[in-house]
Amino acid sequence: MLRGGCIFNPRTERDGLRISVMSRHTYLDGKTPDPQIIEGESYDTHWPILAPPASLVGRWHRGELGDHSARNFESEFAPIYNEYLAQKQPAFALKSLGERALQQDVTVLCYEDNPRPGELLLCHRRLLIAQCANVTAGLQYEIR
């Protein structure tokens, strides 16, 4: 089973292996380590290759891809991130993630919290899980 979650949420039994898919574990300044994110507690392993490229994240946060609406996330952010995931190294990691999630419960993590019921998750985790399901036959997954 492959799920997504917020790295700041406490570990639960259903999480299984917690993989950070953040580019770095810092405050939004990109430099100062976030003391709340602790290897072994917040996450088990770090796969930054599955994080969106820093340039894409920067463009999104600076508003260069439009406002932070679901429409702009789907039309501007998602195609660029999905194209990135199709590149050789991220695609290999995506395949490895799917294979691992066939064997054990895996939760991919970043700082975005899960949305309220009925809201769309505007986070790369949702896109990552969907792409992983596309390339991994038989993968059970949960996108919130």
C-alpha positions as CSV (number, residue, x, y, z in Angstrom):
1,M,0.0,0.0,0.0
2,L,1.3,3.5,-0.9
3,R,0.0,6.5,0.9
4,G,0.9,10.1,1.4
5,G,1.2,12.1,4.6
6,C,2.6,15.2,6.3
7,I,6.1,14.8,7.7
8,F,5.0,16.7,10.8
9,N,2.2,14.2,11.7
10,P,3.0,11.6,14.3
11,R,3.9,8.1,13.1
12,T,1.1,5.6,13.0
13,E,1.1,1.8,12.6
14,R,-0.4,2.1,9.1
15,D,2.4,4.3,7.8
16,G,4.8,1.5,7.4
17,L,8.1,2.8,5.9
18,R,8.1,6.6,6.0
19,I,9.9,8.1,3.0
20,S,10.6,11.8,2.9
21,V,10.2,13.0,-0.7
22,M,11.2,16.6,0.1
23,S,14.2,18.1,-1.5
24,R,15.6,19.2,1.8
25,H,14.5,19.4,5.5
26,T,14.7,23.1,6.0
27,Y,12.5,26.1,6.8
28,L,11.2,27.9,3.7
29,D,14.4,29.9,3.5
30,G,16.0,26.7,2.1
31,K,19.0,26.9,4.4
32,T,18.0,26.7,8.1
33,P,17.5,23.1,9.2
34,D,14.0,22.5,10.6
35,P,14.5,21.0,14.0
36,Q,11.1,19.3,13.9
37,I,12.2,17.0,11.1
38,I,14.3,14.3,12.6
39,E,15.6,11.2,10.8
40,G,14.3,8.1,12.5
41,E,11.4,9.9,14.1
42,S,9.8,12.0,11.4
43,Y,10.9,9.8,8.5
44,D,12.9,6.6,7.9
45,T,14.6,7.4,4.7
46,H,15.0,10.4,2.4
47,W,14.5,10.2,-1.4
48,P,15.0,13.7,-2.6
49,I,15.2,12.5,-6.2
50,L,11.3,12.3,-6.0
51,A,11.0,15.9,-4.8
52,P,10.0,18.5,-7.4
53,P,13.1,20.3,-8.8
54,A,13.9,23.4,-6.6
55,S,13.3,25.7,-9.6
56,L,9.7,24.4,-10.0
57,V,9.0,24.8,-6.2
58,G,10.5,28.3,-6.3
59,R,8.4,29.3,-9.3
60,W,5.2,27.9,-7.6
61,H,5.9,29.7,-4.3
62,R,6.8,33.0,-6.1
63,G,3.5,32.9,-8.0
64,E,5.1,32.6,-11.4
65,L,2.8,29.7,-12.2
66,G,-0.3,31.7,-11.2
67,D,-2.1,31.8,-8.0
68,H,-2.2,28.7,-5.8
69,S,-5.5,27.5,-7.1
70,A,-6.3,23.8,-8.0
71,R,-6.7,24.9,-11.6
72,N,-3.1,26.3,-11.8
73,F,-1.7,23.4,-9.8
74,E,-3.1,21.0,-12.4
75,S,-2.4,23.1,-15.5
76,E,1.0,24.6,-14.6
77,F,2.8,22.6,-11.8
78,A,1.6,19.1,-12.5
79,P,2.8,18.8,-16.1
80,I,6.3,20.0,-15.3
81,Y,6.6,17.7,-12.3
82,N,5.2,14.7,-14.2
83,E,7.8,15.4,-17.0
84,Y,10.5,15.5,-14.4
85,L,9.4,12.1,-13.0
86,A,9.7,10.6,-16.5
87,Q,13.4,11.4,-16.6
88,K,15.8,8.5,-16.2
89,Q,16.8,8.8,-12.5
90,P,13.4,9.9,-11.1
91,A,11.7,7.2,-13.2
92,F,14.1,4.5,-11.7
93,A,13.3,5.8,-8.2
94,L,9.6,5.8,-9.0
95,K,9.8,2.2,-10.1
96,S,11.7,1.3,-6.9
97,L,9.1,3.0,-4.8
98,G,6.3,1.0,-6.5
99,E,8.2,-2.2,-6.0
100,R,8.8,-1.5,-2.3
101,A,5.1,-0.5,-1.8
102,L,4.0,-3.9,-3.3
103,Q,6.0,-5.5,-0.5
104,Q,5.2,-3.3,2.5
105,D,3.2,-0.3,3.5
106,V,4.9,2.9,2.5
107,T,4.0,6.5,3.2
108,V,5.6,9.3,1.2
109,L,6.0,12.5,3.2
110,C,6.4,16.2,2.7
111,Y,5.4,19.3,4.6
112,E,1.9,19.8,3.0
113,D,-0.8,18.7,5.4
114,N,-3.6,16.5,4.1
115,P,-6.6,18.5,2.9
116,R,-10.0,18.6,4.5
117,P,-12.5,16.1,3.1
118,G,-13.6,17.1,-0.4
119,E,-10.6,19.3,-1.0
120,L,-7.9,18.5,-3.6
121,L,-4.4,18.0,-2.3
122,L,-2.2,20.6,-3.9
123,C,1.0,18.7,-3.4
124,H,3.5,16.7,-5.4
125,R,2.7,13.7,-3.2
126,R,-0.6,13.2,-5.0
127,L,1.0,13.4,-8.4
128,L,3.9,11.1,-7.3
129,I,1.5,8.4,-6.0
130,A,-0.6,8.6,-9.2
131,Q,2.5,8.2,-11.4
132,C,3.7,5.4,-9.2
133,A,0.4,3.6,-9.6
134,N,0.6,4.1,-13.4
135,V,4.0,2.3,-13.6
136,T,3.4,-0.4,-10.9
137,A,0.9,-3.1,-11.8
138,G,-1.3,-4.2,-8.9
139,L,-0.2,-1.3,-6.6
140,Q,-2.8,-0.4,-3.9
141,Y,-2.7,3.2,-3.1
142,E,-4.5,5.9,-1.3
143,I,-4.6,9.5,-2.4
144,R,-6.2,12.1,-0.2
